[in-house]
Amino acid sequence: MGRQDHYHVYVIELSKDVLYEGKFKRANPDYLARKPCVYVGMTGLDPDVRFDKHKAGIQSNRYVKQFGLRLLPSLYEVYNPMPYEGARDMEVELAIGLREEGYGVWQA
């Protein structure tokens, strides 16, 4: 693992209150109520540090800042760390896969 392999994908559970946001709800027409709502992202930081920055409003996604509850490492740890290109692609693939499983997903 070299310096370039320090990127991570991560998944943050969002409060179900995010479903009151029209844009989020429209992005997830096949959402299943028994599944969590999540945010999927990628970072060159440790996912814990990135989550803290979101919550503090530092380069934050507004859904994470307002509705973020916790990281869900069981959904992403297996993929990390990786090169930038891998993380960029995996962020999209992971979001698509979770949405196909019925999760409510927001991906930056």
Secondary structure, DSSP 8 states (H G I E B T S, - for coil): --TT--BEEEEEEE-GGGGGSHHHHHT-TT--TTS-EEEEEEESS-HHHHHHHHHHTSS--HHHHHHEEEE-GGGTGGG-SB-HHHHHHHHHHHHHHHHHTT-EEEE-
